[in-house]
Amino acid sequence: MIPLELQTHPDRGSVSFVVRVQPRASKNEVSGVMDGALKIRLQAPAVREPSERGPVRISGGTFERPKSAVRLLSGERGRSKRVEIFGVSTQEIEALALHEV
């Protein structure tokens, strides 16, 4: 298994990483690591939900941070997206990825 690729930004107090979105899942959840990205399963079909909302909502809720603490950096229309979360440590993200596998 390829480990989750995390980039820390100590000057901004944030961590950025890639999420891989799977639409039309049975439930909203983080389901582990896939090719170095955090895999997030969403119930909504890709067409109906704007691609930014689902991962941002899931990531913010998962790390108990407000939506304003999660920022989409790239990948607005694709399944792979780079997100930045403020006020979270790399250990929290790694623990979540390992716990959900």
Secondary structure, 3 states (H helix, E strand, C coil): CCCCCEEEECCCCEEEEEEEEECCCCCCEEEEEECCEEEEECCCCCCCCCCCHHHHHHHHHHCCCCHHHEEEEECCCCCEEEEEEECCCHHHHHHHHHHHC
